Amino acid sequence: MTRTGVEPGTGAAAKPQFDKETLGQIVLVFQGGGALGAYQAGVYEAMQEAGLEPDWVIGTSIGAINAGLIAGNRPARRLARLQEFWRRVRHGPFRQLTAASWGGGPEAFSALTAAAGVDGFFQPNPWAFLGMKTVLGPENAGYYSTGPLARTLADLIDPDCLGAGHPRLTVGAANVRTAEMHYFDSRAAPLTIRHVMASGALPPAFPAVRIDGELYWDGGILSNTPVEAVFDDNPRRSGLVFAVHIWNPSGPEPDSIWKVMSRQKDLQYASRAASHIVRQKQIHRLRHVIAELAEALPADRRDDPRIRELAAYGCLTRMHVVRLLAPPLAGEDHSKDIDFSPQGIRARWSAGYADTVRVLAEAPWTHPADPIEGFILHDAKAGRVVGEG
């Protein structure tokens, strides 16, 4: 990949200041977002170059695919596997020329993508075009087949690595029957490529995936920002969490239908990340308060069974959450998540790499913080920390 702003081989991603004994586990959290996921691959490249391999990778949809490629390979092969995946799913020159013949605009490109599918990812399901009421069966009811993706992942993921659970892998999926979010977690049971596929089964484009008798759709339907899996983990552990956001939670007021369609996607798939963070900051602060109050009690009171039960709600673990906000590309629109053009993939990968190099160099987790806080957020745009607290 040719990077923007940071040249390859320069050692730009120097090893950051990181005391694992103090900070705890390293966690990578990836949103869903189709072609936007190339930014996540760039983030991982910078982290690996800096010597930061994750202890836990969490993803939904394309985030689950990137996470599976990381967790499903040994460290020395991870970057090459990510590069090969994104090479396979990019559009070739014939597709580019055909789009140009339609007018060359993004709408032409998107229409062509929707009609023809994406090599190595999905292809049209001809039976689906017999009519919307045609009975296809629950595991085939989609406009596209993801058979190409299954073959791609089988080529690029080592099932033994994926099943070993090192690093830990968690992927989010929506239970079709119960409408509940389900996180498949390699700490609980070995995961397979089907679990990754279930997390990316976005209807009505892609059919549901059946696992242990239940049908699952793309987790982004219910929660596209799976950072809640870290916040709700038990037992709690201190850690440095890189939450990679590829949908913009804030943006200008749209003044056309075209811009409304783009902004609507941003709001939908940012999936209330800000409110999740506010809630978790409150909860973690309360846990610290409870722990400190319990420590202030006389020893005889702390030994009381009821007091011990209440004190157990306290916790002194600390999470530093670095929220990397992917920048929009010039001229992008509501079809950005299906922009699998070589230029689009390259630009997003380069942005993820360059932004992460900058934030690792700043090492915001080393900045002074209120000791009562158990959750410290570092918001980064274009790799620059723009807010902390």
N, C-alpha and C positions, 0 to 999 in steps of 0.2 A: 504494500500500500504506500502511495506517495502521500506524505503528510502535509498539512497546511500549518505554517508557522513554526514547526519544529522539524528539523531534518532528521532522517533516520541515521542511526549509527553515531550520533553526537554524544550519547550518554546523558541526554537531557533529563531523563527520569532518574536523577541521582537518588541513592537510597535515603529515604526520609527518616526523620527522627521518630522512632517508634520503639517503645519499651513494652514488649508483649506481656511481661510479667505484671506491669501496672495497668495497661490498657485492656488486656484480655484478647478475645477472639477477633479475627478480621472477618467481616461479613460483607458480601456483595448482594445487592438487591436490585433486580431488573424489572421494569415495567413491561407490559405488552405494547406493541405498536408497529408490527410489520417491518417494513424497510427502515424505519427509524432505529431499529435495533442495531444497526451498524455502528451507531455511536457507542453502544455498550461494549462492542468488541474493541474499539479504540481505547476505552477506559481500561479494559483488562490488559491490553498490550502495555500501557504505561505502568500499570501496577506490577506486572511481571518483570518488566525491565528494571523497576526499582526494587525488586526482591520481595514484593508483598504478595504472597499467594494466599487466597482465601481459605479460611477454615470452614466456611459455610457459604453456599451460594443459593439464592432464592430467586425464583422467576415465575412470571406468568406469560403465556403465549410466546411471542418471539423471545421474551426474556427467559422463558423456560428452555427454549432451544439453545440459546447462548449458554445458559447455566448448565444444561446437559452436556454440551460440548466441552465445557471446562471440567465439570466433575467426572465426565466419562472418559477422561484421558489423563495420562501421567503428565506432570508439569512440563517436561521437555517437548511434548507433542501438542499441548493445548493451543498455542497460538497458531501453529500450522493448520490445525483442524478448523479453527475459526476462520482463517483465511480461505481455506478450501470451501467451506460452506458458503461464504459470501461470494466466492467466485462462481459457484454453481448456480446460485439463484439470481445472478445479475442477468439483465437482458443482453442479448447479442447484438451485433451491428445490423442484422436484418430487421429486427424489431425496431431499432432506432430509425432506420431509413423509412420504414413503413409509417411510423408515427410522423416523421417529417413530411411525408407525402400527404398526410391528412391535415397539414397546417402547422405541425411542429410544436403546438402549444401543449401545456400540461394536460388539458382535458383530452386531447387526442391520444396522448401517451397512456393516460389512465383507462380510457375506453378500450384501447388495444390490449392492455394488461388484463382487464376484466374479461375480455372475450377469449384470449388465447391462453391464459394461465401464466405460471412462472416456472421456467425450467428448474428441475430439481426440487420443486416445492409442491405445486398443485397443477392439475390439469382438468379441463372441463369434463363433467360427468354427463355424457350424452343422454342418459335416461331421464335426467332431471328436466330436460327441455321438452319432454312429452306433455308436460302440464303440471301446474302446481299441486294438483290433487292426485297425481299418479302415485300409487303406493310403491315406495322404494325400499321399505324396511328401515328401522331406526338407525342402523349403522351405515346406511347408504344415502340417507336423506340429506343431500347437500348439492349445491350447484357444481361443486368441484370434488374431485378425488384427491386425497392427500397421499396416495400411493407413492408418488415420487419423493415426498418428504420422508416416508418410512424407509425407502431405499437409500436415500442420502444419509440419514442418521445411522442406518445399519452400517454404512461404509465408514462413517467418521467417528462413531462412538464405540469404545471398547466396553462390552457388556460387563466384563469382570470389574473394571474400574468403576463403572456406574453403580453396580450392585454392592461394591465394597463400602460405600458411604464415607470415603475420605477423598476430598472434602465432603461434608454433609451437604445433601441436596434436598431442597424443598420446592415443589411446584404446585401452583394453585389451579384448581379446576372447579367448575360449577356443577353440582349434582342436578341433573335434569329433572329427576322425580321430586326432590325435596326443596329445590331452589336454595340450597345451602352451599356456602363456600367450603371446599374441602382441600386441605393441604396434604399432599402425599409427601412423606418425610422419610428419607433414607435412614434416619436414626431409629424409626419404628420398624421398618421393613425394607428390604432391598427394592430399588426402583428399576424400571426397565424403560425402553424407548416408548412403550405404549403410554406410560405415565406422562412423559414429555409431550407426546402427541395429544393426549387428552387435554392438557393445559392450553393447547393451541387450536382446539377444534371450534373455531368461531362460526356460529350459524348466521344466516342460512347458507353461507359459502361452503363451509366444511361440515361433514357429518360428525355426529357424536362418536365417542370412543367408549367401549364397554370395558370396565375393570371390575372384577369380582362381582359380576352380576348387575352392576349399576352403570347407567349411561352418564357420561360427563361431557360438558362443553367447556369452551374457553373460560378460564377464571376471570378474564377481564369483564365479563358480563356483570359480575357481582363486585369484584374488587381488583382493579387493574394495577394497584400499587401494593404489592404483597409485603410491605415492610411491617405490617401488623403481625406477621408470623414471628418476627424478631421480638417485638414488644411483648407479645403474649407468651413467649417461650417459658417453659418451666422444666428444670430450675433456671432461674435468671442468672445470666452471666454478664460481666462487664465486657465491653467490646468497642471496636471502631467499626462503624457501619457506613458503607458507601452506598447511598440510595440514589440510583441513577434514574432521573426523571426525563423521559423523552417527549412528554406532552407538556405544553406550557400552561401552568396554572393561572398565569395572569397575561393579559394582552389588551390591545385597543378595542374600542367599540366597533363592531362590524357595520359597514354602511352599504353593503350589497348582499344579495342572496348568496353569491359566491363566497364572500367572506364569512357570512353567517354559518355556512356549512363547515368551514374550516374551524371557526371558533367553537362551534357546537361539539366537534370531536375533541378539541382540547379540554373542554369542561368535562365531558363524559369520561374520558380516559385518564384525566388527572386524578379522578376518583376520590375526591374529598381528602387528598393527602394532607392539606393544611390542617383540617379539623382533627385528623388522626394524630398529628404531631402535637397540637395544643392539648388534646386529651392525655396523651402519653406523658407530656411534660408535667401535667398536674399530678398524674398517678405516681410517677417516679419521685416527685418532690415529696408527696405524702408518705411514700415508703421510707424516704430518708428521715422525715420528721418523726415517724413512728419509731424507727430504729434508735434515733437519738434520745427520744423521750424514754424509751425502755432502758437505755443505758444510764439515764439519770436517776432511775428508781433505786431505792435501797436494795441490797442483795436479798433480804428476806422477802421483799415484795416480788422481785424478779423470779423467785423460785415458786411462786404461787402458780398452780396449773392454769388457772384462768388468765393470768397475766402472760404466761408463756404462750398461750394460744393467741392472744391479741398481738403480742410482740412479733409473732411469726409473720404478720402482715408487713412488717418492716423489712427493709433491704437496703444495703449500702453499695450495691452494684452501681456502676456508672456507664452510660452509653454516650459516646461521641458520635453523632450522626452527621456525616458530610453529605449534603444533598446537592448533587451535581445536576444542574438544570441545562439540558441540551439547548443550544441556540437554534432559532429557526434559520433555514437557508433562504437566501434572497429569492423572491418570486414563488415560494412554495405555497400550496393551497390545500384544499381538503383531501386531495389525492396523495399527499406526501407519504402516507403509510404504505402505498403500493408503488412508490417510486424506486424500483429495483434497477434503475439505470446505473451503469458503471460510474458516471459522474456523481450521482446522488449518494451511492454507497461509499465512494471514496471520500467525498466531502464530509459525510457524517462520521465515518471512521476517524478521519484526520482530526475533526473537531473533538471527538471523545478523547483521543490521545493527547492533543495539545492542552485541553482543559485539565486533564488529570495530572499531566506533568507540572502544571502551574500550581494546582492545589496541593500536590505532594510536596513541592518545594516550600510552600508556605506553612505546611504542617499545622493547621489551625487547632488541632487537638492539644497542642503544647501551649496555647494561649491561657492566661489566667481565667479561672472560672469560680463561681460561687460554690463553696464546698457543700452547701445544702442541696444543690441541684444533682439529680441523678440522670438527667437527660439534657445534653447540651447539643444544640443544633448549630451547624455551620452551613449557611446557604452560600453556594458558589455559582456564579454566572460567568461564563467564558473563563472558567478556572480561577476567578478572583472571588475571594470571600467577601460577600456584600452584606452579611448579617450574621450575628451570633447571639446565642442566648438560650 
